[in-house]
Amino acid sequence: MSETSVRDAELLAIEEINENGGVLGKELVPIIEDGASDEPTFSEKASKLLQQDEVHVIFGGWTSSSRKAMLPGIQPNIVKDIQDVILNIKETTNTSMILVEQNMSFAKKAGDYFYVMDRGKIVYEGAELIEEEVKQFLSI
């Protein structure tokens, strides 16, 4: 597994979150799958996690090809559910969040302040996300 250090960091974060009461009072339970550096296996594992294990979040997919392989298994309703939870947290709590998001329309709904980075440098910053000013940095 080439993602060992990322997996270990995620497990450490989950442990810390659980030690502090979990998320909305619920403990996080990690389920670990290995894509074996094989695109069809990544797709199969993503489908299993969502359909059989009924997970709400998938962390993983170190390479862009592995992430693309997982996309067919990630149903749009799961993405919508996650977006709804994020918006609910924003509207009902005083919780600060850092959100890394590629969907600009959702980012505009969820965010209060925006940074756009290009090659590790901040190229845009502001309380509004103005498409004309940032579209050159977006890949669609």
Phi, psi and omega in degrees: 000115182283350184260024186303315182293324177292316178301314181298321178294319178296318179296322177296317178296318179298317179300316180294317178299315180295323178296338180256024174101002178077204179247119183052039177082002181249137178286140175277136179240110180285140172238120187254128175233149179247119178285354175055028181053035183228119186303314178299326178292320176301315180297315180298316182293321178297316178298316179299314181300318183282317187272316183271310182278344179055045178285159179257340183219139174241123171254131178147186185083075185295322183257158179296326180292324178290322178294318178297323180294330181280338187305316180300332180278347181264105185289143179303329180293332177293316178299316179297319178300316180296317178298319179298318179296315180299315179295323178296317178299317180298317186281333189248353181229172176253042185265129174276140179226147167253121184239124174259115190220137178260348178273103187297321182294322176290319179303319179297322179288321188274334189264155174246340180209143190231143170233136172242130182245148174224119180052043175083002180241141177286121182249350178206141179210136177173169180280349175236146177258102185262111187304317182299330181274341185244349188299333179294341181262357183263144172244131184242000000 
